[in-house]
Amino acid sequence: MQKKYISFLLSILVCLLLHHSANAQSTFALQDGDLIFQEACNGGMSSAIKEATRGIDGYNFTHVGIVWHKTPEQIYVIEATHPEVTITPLQTIFLNFLYYKM
């Protein structure tokens, strides 16, 4: 339960930082090529990755994506998924994170 709470707080913090950087001059801004680490939901390939690798500080990252700005306002994540590479809106990544973690 504590891990879910920390994950939720981290996702809120990232959203606030993104909002702040869009509305004010700030030093934080996602840039093309930044990496987004994800801990996918249980099952299938994610479970196999979690069993075959060690996590760090209680987090078992199973997936990584690369940030890409289509325009300054449109931020996407390029990610390798089965059966192909996809380009996913950043908002979708965060919504999926919140859905699977809560």
C-alpha positions as a Python dict, from the first residue, in 0.01 Angstrom:
ca = {
    (1, 'M'): (0, 0, 0),
    (2, 'Q'): (282, 241, 86),
    (3, 'K'): (447, 177, -253),
    (4, 'K'): (120, 264, -431),
    (5, 'Y'): (91, 583, -227),
    (6, 'I'): (449, 687, -310),
    (7, 'S'): (392, 607, -679),
    (8, 'F'): (77, 818, -677),
    (9, 'L'): (256, 1110, -511),
    (10, 'L'): (542, 1087, -761),
    (11, 'S'): (299, 1095, -1054),
    (12, 'I'): (123, 1402, -908),
    (13, 'L'): (462, 1571, -861),
    (14, 'V'): (559, 1505, -1224),
    (15, 'C'): (224, 1640, -1346),
    (16, 'L'): (267, 1953, -1134),
    (17, 'L'): (618, 2003, -1265),
    (18, 'L'): (499, 1965, -1623),
    (19, 'H'): (217, 2212, -1560),
    (20, 'H'): (451, 2457, -1390),
    (21, 'S'): (707, 2440, -1670),
    (22, 'A'): (435, 2507, -1927),
    (23, 'N'): (303, 2813, -1740),
    (24, 'A'): (616, 2971, -1593),
    (25, 'Q'): (982, 3009, -1662),
    (26, 'S'): (1139, 2710, -1497),
    (27, 'T'): (1453, 2504, -1530),
    (28, 'F'): (1257, 2178, -1558),
    (29, 'A'): (1132, 2080, -1902),
    (30, 'L'): (1117, 1746, -2074),
    (31, 'Q'): (1343, 1744, -2374),
    (32, 'D'): (1365, 1520, -2678),
    (33, 'G'): (1560, 1209, -2588),
    (34, 'D'): (1474, 1211, -2215),
    (35, 'L'): (1390, 864, -2085),
    (36, 'I'): (1062, 775, -1914),
    (37, 'F'): (1085, 463, -1695),
    (38, 'Q'): (767, 269, -1632),
    (39, 'E'): (660, -16, -1410),
    (40, 'A'): (395, -198, -1611),
    (41, 'C'): (104, -383, -1459),
    (42, 'N'): (141, -748, -1363),
    (43, 'G'): (102, -1025, -1614),
    (44, 'G'): (259, -1152, -1932),
    (45, 'M'): (592, -1007, -2037),
    (46, 'S'): (600, -760, -1745),
    (47, 'S'): (592, -1042, -1492),
    (48, 'A'): (870, -1224, -1679),
    (49, 'I'): (1086, -910, -1679),
    (50, 'K'): (1025, -854, -1307),
    (51, 'E'): (1124, -1214, -1230),
    (52, 'A'): (1441, -1199, -1443),
    (53, 'T'): (1573, -862, -1322),
    (54, 'R'): (1626, -683, -994),
    (55, 'G'): (1460, -352, -928),
    (56, 'I'): (1601, -52, -750),
    (57, 'D'): (1467, 89, -423),
    (58, 'G'): (1153, -125, -449),
    (59, 'Y'): (1070, -27, -805),
    (60, 'N'): (1076, -290, -1078),
    (61, 'F'): (1092, -97, -1402),
    (62, 'T'): (978, -311, -1692),
    (63, 'H'): (963, -59, -1971),
    (64, 'V'): (1136, 256, -2095),
    (65, 'G'): (1031, 515, -2350),
    (66, 'I'): (1197, 812, -2517),
    (67, 'V'): (1044, 1161, -2503),
    (68, 'W'): (968, 1330, -2837),
    (69, 'H'): (808, 1671, -2894),
    (70, 'K'): (597, 1673, -3209),
    (71, 'T'): (530, 2039, -3133),
    (72, 'P'): (613, 2236, -2817),
    (73, 'E'): (266, 2151, -2682),
    (74, 'Q'): (245, 1790, -2807),
    (75, 'I'): (471, 1557, -2610),
    (76, 'Y'): (492, 1189, -2701),
    (77, 'V'): (679, 882, -2581),
    (78, 'I'): (837, 651, -2838),
    (79, 'E'): (826, 298, -2700),
    (80, 'A'): (888, -56, -2816),
    (81, 'T'): (573, -259, -2765),
    (82, 'H'): (465, -590, -2908),
    (83, 'P'): (455, -624, -3205),
    (84, 'E'): (596, -281, -3307),
    (85, 'V'): (731, 53, -3194),
    (86, 'T'): (454, 297, -3103),
    (87, 'I'): (429, 670, -3041),
    (88, 'T'): (209, 733, -2737),
    (89, 'P'): (91, 1072, -2605),
    (90, 'L'): (256, 1152, -2270),
    (91, 'Q'): (-86, 1206, -2111),
    (92, 'T'): (-179, 848, -2198),
    (93, 'I'): (134, 720, -2022),
    (94, 'F'): (38, 908, -1705),
    (95, 'L'): (-327, 802, -1722),
    (96, 'N'): (-225, 436, -1765),
    (97, 'F'): (14, 471, -1472),
    (98, 'L'): (-261, 609, -1248),
    (99, 'Y'): (-512, 345, -1366),
    (100, 'Y'): (-285, 46, -1302),
    (101, 'K'): (-134, 177, -977),
    (102, 'M'): (-457, 267, -800),
}
